Amino acid sequence: MEYLIANPWIIWLAVGIFFLIVELITSSLVSIWFVLAAGVTCGVSFFVDSFAVQVVVFTVFSLVFMVIFRKLY
């Protein structure tokens, strides 16, 4: 457990993989923005230690990607 706390990027990678599997099962572009937001947050987690900031980054990028993809879709 200490390893996950010291390496939060693994958590965000797992979140991204989970939402990718959900997207592949549904194939209706319902969770694709969560996959992308988890990828961005995974990258941010290398530079920011605060989990609260990482959650905010995930939320903001989820909303941004949702707006972008809804317009494109």
CYANA upper distance limits for C-alpha pairs under 8 A (distance plus 0.5 A):
  1 MET  CA      5 ILE  CA      7.04
  2 GLU  CA      6 ALA  CA      6.64
  3 TYR  CA      7 ASN  CA      6.52
  4 LEU  CA      8 PRO  CA      6.18
  4 LEU  CA     10 ILE  CA      7.25
  4 LEU  CA     11 ILE  CA      7.51
  7 ASN  CA     11 ILE  CA      8.35
  8 PRO  CA     12 TRP  CA      7.16
  8 PRO  CA     42 CYS  CA      8.21
  8 PRO  CA     45 SER  CA      6.85
  8 PRO  CA     51 PHE  CA      8.40
  9 TRP  CA     13 LEU  CA      6.53
  9 TRP  CA     41 THR  CA      8.32
  9 TRP  CA     42 CYS  CA      5.27
  9 TRP  CA     43 GLY  CA      7.76
  9 TRP  CA     45 SER  CA      6.13
  9 TRP  CA     46 PHE  CA      7.41
 10 ILE  CA     14 ALA  CA      6.65
 10 ILE  CA     42 CYS  CA      8.11
 11 ILE  CA     15 VAL  CA      6.72
 12 TRP  CA     16 GLY  CA      6.59
 12 TRP  CA     38 ALA  CA      6.01
 12 TRP  CA     39 GLY  CA      7.61
 12 TRP  CA     41 THR  CA      7.14
 12 TRP  CA     42 CYS  CA      5.67
 13 LEU  CA     17 ILE  CA      6.66
 13 LEU  CA     38 ALA  CA      7.26
 13 LEU  CA     39 GLY  CA      7.35
 13 LEU  CA     42 CYS  CA      6.75
 14 ALA  CA     18 PHE  CA      6.55
 15 VAL  CA     19 PHE  CA      6.78
 15 VAL  CA     35 VAL  CA      8.16
 15 VAL  CA     38 ALA  CA      6.94
 16 GLY  CA     20 LEU  CA      6.55
 16 GLY  CA     34 PHE  CA      7.42
 16 GLY  CA     35 VAL  CA      5.12
 16 GLY  CA     36 LEU  CA      7.88
 16 GLY  CA     37 ALA  CA      8.42
 16 GLY  CA     38 ALA  CA      5.50
 16 GLY  CA     39 GLY  CA      6.89
 17 ILE  CA     21 ILE  CA      6.68
 17 ILE  CA     35 VAL  CA      7.70
 18 PHE  CA     22 VAL  CA      6.83
 19 PHE  CA     23 GLU  CA      6.53
 19 PHE  CA     31 SER  CA      6.62
 19 PHE  CA     32 ILE  CA      7.74
 19 PHE  CA     34 PHE  CA      6.90
 19 PHE  CA     35 VAL  CA      6.09
 20 LEU  CA     24 LEU  CA      6.63
 20 LEU  CA     31 SER  CA      7.97
 20 LEU  CA     32 ILE  CA      7.46
 20 LEU  CA     35 VAL  CA      6.34
 21 ILE  CA     25 ILE  CA      6.68
 22 VAL  CA     26 THR  CA      6.67
 22 VAL  CA     31 SER  CA      7.57
 23 GLU  CA     27 SER  CA      5.78
 23 GLU  CA     28 SER  CA      7.60
 23 GLU  CA     29 LEU  CA      7.01
 23 GLU  CA     30 VAL  CA      7.12
 23 GLU  CA     31 SER  CA      6.08
 23 GLU  CA     32 ILE  CA      6.73
 26 THR  CA     30 VAL  CA      8.02
 31 SER  CA     35 VAL  CA      7.24
 32 ILE  CA     36 LEU  CA      7.04
 33 TRP  CA     37 ALA  CA      6.51
 33 TRP  CA     61 PHE  CA      8.46
 33 TRP  CA     62 SER  CA      6.01
 33 TRP  CA     63 LEU  CA      8.37
 33 TRP  CA     65 PHE  CA      5.64
 33 TRP  CA     66 MET  CA      6.11
 33 TRP  CA     69 PHE  CA      8.04
 34 PHE  CA     38 ALA  CA      6.44
 34 PHE  CA     58 PHE  CA      8.48
 34 PHE  CA     62 SER  CA      6.03
 35 VAL  CA     39 GLY  CA      6.81
 36 LEU  CA     40 VAL  CA      6.83
 36 LEU  CA     62 SER  CA      8.14
 36 LEU  CA     65 PHE  CA      8.08
 37 ALA  CA     41 THR  CA      6.57
 37 ALA  CA     57 VAL  CA      8.47
 37 ALA  CA     58 PHE  CA      5.92
 37 ALA  CA     59 THR  CA      8.21
 37 ALA  CA     61 PHE  CA      5.66
 37 ALA  CA     62 SER  CA      5.72
 37 ALA  CA     65 PHE  CA      7.90
 38 ALA  CA     42 CYS  CA      6.42
 38 ALA  CA     58 PHE  CA      6.72
 39 GLY  CA     43 GLY  CA      6.96
 40 VAL  CA     44 VAL  CA      6.76
 40 VAL  CA     58 PHE  CA      8.08
 40 VAL  CA     61 PHE  CA      8.26
 41 THR  CA     45 SER  CA      6.47
 41 THR  CA     54 GLN  CA      6.69
 41 THR  CA     57 VAL  CA      6.79
 41 THR  CA     58 PHE  CA      6.18
 42 CYS  CA     46 PHE  CA      7.67
 43 GLY  CA     47 PHE  CA      8.19
 44 VAL  CA     48 VAL  CA      6.63
 44 VAL  CA     54 GLN  CA      7.73
 45 SER  CA     49 ASP  CA      6.91
 45 SER  CA     54 GLN  CA      7.09
 48 VAL  CA     53 VAL  CA      7.99
 48 VAL  CA     54 GLN  CA      7.82
 50 SER  CA     54 GLN  CA      6.97
 51 PHE  CA     55 VAL  CA      6.72
 52 ALA  CA     56 VAL  CA      6.83
 53 VAL  CA     57 VAL  CA      6.67
 54 GLN  CA     58 PHE  CA      6.63
 55 VAL  CA     59 THR  CA      6.62
 56 VAL  CA     60 VAL  CA      6.55
 57 VAL  CA     61 PHE  CA      6.52
 58 PHE  CA     62 SER  CA      6.43
 59 THR  CA     63 LEU  CA      6.81
 60 VAL  CA     64 VAL  CA      6.70
 61 PHE  CA     65 PHE  CA      6.42
 62 SER  CA     66 MET  CA      6.49
 63 LEU  CA     67 VAL  CA      6.73
 64 VAL  CA     68 ILE  CA      6.77
 65 PHE  CA     69 PHE  CA      6.42
 66 MET  CA     70 ARG  CA      6.35
 67 VAL  CA     71 LYS  CA      6.85
 68 ILE  CA     72 LEU  CA      6.91
 69 PHE  CA     73 TYR  CA      6.24
